[in-house]
């Protein structure tokens, strides 16, 4: 099949892009990497009247690193995240997550902004954003700039809080100083969307967990924080009993879907396994 008839626009500045979005709103789709949008167009599941190609917009492909956060522009490719030596030093979990996404050919095109706005509940970067407490910067001609917490941005399957006239320009990923951070997932094959994925970060003092953040992918209609898992770890050594309690808490606090890939019980079991596996790896890092 071929895409439906549409008008193509390729602005060079954020201001020009905002003018086009203000004019066309819901009739305009934003094209970045195109790994999700192009198939939807080809199968005519998406029928926008206008296509806004943001690949030429100056400044959206920047990577910035500060003491507090890593800022990724909306058109930064996942391949760049995976390979950037500065990111590997500053916040290596970003490269780890990028390496799980599909295959090199796909990562060469997929963008940070695209995967966040597409909001597939099994995708890696939405879960990483929620786990780290990322802040997403959106701009529009009518409302100016606003910053949205990742937990508030994702609303349901393929649904976000981004308005039709808004453009996601960047995302700030906190570096969580003093934390050990990891991401792991279980998929049928490497490169497939995972059945379940887990972000886990812990900070310890005198071998006792003083802070924890956990988030899961693939177990709800959006990426979700796991406060019960976090609470089970905090105040305890990162060791067998606390890890087991955290695994059980994570399994109990999710309500995953049953589908042709697996039952809800199957995904609860995967989350238990991922908590044990990831906590054990973070425990080894401290050893």
N, C-alpha and C positions, 0 to 999 in steps of 0.2 A: 504493500500500500504506500501511498504518498501522503505527505502532510496536507492539511486543508489550505486553501489560499489564505495568505496573510501578508502583511506589510512589514518589512524588515527595517529596523532602526539600529544604528551603531554609534552612539554618542562617544565623545572623548573626555568628557568631564562629568563629575557627579552632578553638578548643577544642570547640565543638559539632560542627564538621565532623569532627574527629578521633574524637570519640566514635562518630559514625555509621559512619565507616570501620572503626573497631575492631570494631564490632558486625557489620557486613555484609561487609567485606572484598571478596572476589572477586565477590560478588553485586551490588556497587554500582559504577556508572559515574559519573564526575565530569563535569558539564556546565559549561563556561565559555562560550566563544563559540558552540559547537555546530555550527561549519561542517563538521566532519568527523563528529562523533558523531551528529547528527540524521539525515543521510543513511544512516548505518549502521543506526540504529534503524528508520528508515522502510522500508528494504529487508530488515530483520530479519537482517542479518548480525551485529548485536549484540543480545543478549537479556538485559540485566541485570534483576534483580528490583527493584532500587532505583536511582533517579536522584538524585544529589547535586548540586544547583544551587549553585555557589559564587559567583554573581554578587553576592549580597547580603552576603558575608562581609567584615566591616570590615577595611580595611588592605591587602587584596590588590591594590588598584588604584593603589598609590602608586608614584611615580617619585622616586628620590633620586639626587643627584649629589654625589660627593665628589671630592677631588683624584685619587684612585686609580681609581675605578670608577663606573659607572652601575648602579644597582640598579633593576630593573623587577619590580614585583609580578606575580603570576601572572595576574591578570585585567586588566592593562593592555592596551588595544586597540592593534592595529597602526596604526590611524588616528591614535591619540594619539602614538605613537612617530614616525610620519611627519611630524606637524605641529608637534611641540613645539619651540619656538625654543631652549629650554635644551639639549635633546639635539642639535640641529643645531650648537650651539656646542661642546658637550662631547665628543660622539662621533657625528659625522655619518653614519658608516657604518650605524648602526642605522636611521636614517631612509631611507637609500638602499636598504637591503635590504627594509624594509617597503614601500617604493614599488613593488617588483617583485612583491609578492604579489597575485595575482588582480586585483580591481577595487575601487573605493572602497566599494561596498556590502558586500563580503566583509571588507575591512579594518576597517570600522566594527564588526564583530562578533568577528573573530578575535582571540584573546588570545595574549600571549607564552607563558604557561604551556601553553595548548592546543597551539600549534604545536610546542613543545619536546617535550611528552609524546606527541603523535601520532607524532613521529619518522619522518615521511616522508623518505627519504634524498635526495630532490630539493628539499626545502624550504629556504628561505633562512636562517631563523633558527637551525636546528641547525648549519649550516655556519658562520655568524657566531659562534655560541657556541664551537665547536671552534677556529676561527681565532683568536679573541681570548683563548682560555683561560678561558672563563666558569666560574663556580662556582655550582652549583645547590643551593638550600637546600630540603631535604625534612624534613617532620616527621611523626611518628606517635605514637600514644598509648603503644605498647609500647616503642619505642626512643628516643623523644625526637627531637632534631634531629640531622641529619647533613648535611654539605656534600660534594657530589660534583662532581668535575671533569667538564666537558662531554665530554671525550674518553672518559671511563669510563662516562658515563650512557647513551650510544647504543650499543645492542648489535646490532641488525639491523633489517630492515624492520618498522616499526611496533612495535619492541620496545626497551624501556629497562630500566635498573636500578631503576626505581621499584617498590616493593613495593605489593601491593594495598591495604594499610592506610595508605599514605603519601600525603601531600598536598604537591605542589610549591607553595611559597609565594612564592618570589622567585628571581631570577637576578642575579648580580653580573657585569657585563661590564667587564673591565679597560680603562682608557683608553689604555694603552700610550703613555706620554709620549714625545715625540720621534719617534714613528713617523708616517709617511704611510700612510694606510689607505684601501683601496678594495674594492669588491665589484662584480662584473659577471657577467652570465649570458647564455646564448643559449637562446632558446625559439622555438617555432614562431610564436607570437603573444604580444604583451605580455599578461601576466596568466596565461598558461599556466605549468604547472610547467616548469622549464628542462630541456633536454637535459643541460646541465652549467652549473655556477656556480663562481665562484672568488673567494675572499677572499684578499687579499694585503696585507701590512703590511711596511714596511721602515723601518729607521733608518739614517741615513748620517752619517759624520763625514769631513770633508775629501773629500767626493764618493765615499767608499767605503762600501759597505753593511756595517754592523757587526752588524745583527740583522735577521732576517726571519721572518715567520710566514705560512704558506700553508695553505689548506684548500679542499677541493672538495666540491661537492654534485652528486648525480646520477650519480656514477661508481662507486658501490659500494652495499652494502646499508646504509650509514650514512655520515654526513659523515666525511671523512678528512683528516688532516694530510698534507702533502706535504713530508717532510723532505729529499728529494733536490732538490726545487725550491729550498727554503730554502738548502741548502748550496751550490748553484750560484751563488746571489746573494751570499752572505756573503764578504767579503774582496775583492770586485770592485766597480768602478764600476757604477752602475746605467745601463748602456749596452748597445749592440747585442750584443756577444759574450756577455756574462753573461746577458742576457735570453734569447738564443737557447739557451744551455746550460740555463737554468732551464726553458724551455719543453719542451725535449727530455727533461729529467729528470722533469718532471711527467708527461709522456705515458708514459714508460717505467715509472714506479712505480705506476700505477693498473692495475686489472684490471676494467674496466667491463663491465657486462652487454650482451648483444645482445638486442634486443627488437623489437617492431613499429615502434618509433620510430626505431631506428637501430642500427647495428652497434657492436661494441666499438671497431673502428678509427675509426669516425665520432666517437665520444666522445673518443678519444685526440686526434684532430685538433682537436676543439673546445677541449680543455684547452690544447693548444699555442697556439691562437689567443687564448684568454683570458689566458694568462700574458703573451704578447707585448702584448696590448692593455692589460691592467691595469698592467703594469710601465711601459709607455710613458706612460700617463697619470700615474702617480706620478712619473716622470722629469720630465714637464712641470710638475708642481706645484713641483718643486724649482728649476726654471729661473728 
